[in-house]
């Protein structure tokens, strides 16, 4: 229970510090850059996921066609 309280206290202190840092021009720039990098990373992950999904769907379609041709 004591560890949980330390975790909550640390999160609260971190939130307050981040809020205070965000009030400065450098802090706004830092969090803006961090947000953009996180969005870019998320977009790259989503793009990779969709490309891999399309590749796998293509392979499955080819396999189904091959199986269909073999059963004729």
MOHUVEN-V598334 format. One record per backbone hydrogen bond with DSSP energy under -1.0 kcal/mol. CO is the residue of the C=O (numbers start at 0). NH is the residue of the N-H. If there is no record, write none. Layout:
co:CO nh:NH
co:CO nh:NH
//
This chain:
co:0 nh:4
co:1 nh:5
co:2 nh:6
co:3 nh:7
co:4 nh:8
co:5 nh:9
co:6 nh:10
co:7 nh:11
co:8 nh:12
co:9 nh:13
co:10 nh:14
co:11 nh:15
co:12 nh:16
co:13 nh:17
co:14 nh:18
co:15 nh:19
co:16 nh:20
co:17 nh:21
co:20 nh:23
co:23 nh:27
co:24 nh:28
co:25 nh:29
co:26 nh:30
co:27 nh:31
co:28 nh:32
co:29 nh:33
co:30 nh:34
co:31 nh:35
co:32 nh:36
co:33 nh:37
co:34 nh:38
co:35 nh:39
co:36 nh:40
co:37 nh:41
co:38 nh:42
co:39 nh:43
co:40 nh:44
co:41 nh:45
co:42 nh:46
co:43 nh:47
co:44 nh:48
co:45 nh:49
co:46 nh:50
co:47 nh:51
co:48 nh:52
co:49 nh:53
co:50 nh:54
co:51 nh:55
co:52 nh:56
co:53 nh:57
co:54 nh:58
co:55 nh:59
co:56 nh:60
co:57 nh:61
co:58 nh:62
co:59 nh:63
co:60 nh:64
co:61 nh:65
co:62 nh:66
co:63 nh:67
co:64 nh:68
co:65 nh:69
co:66 nh:70
//
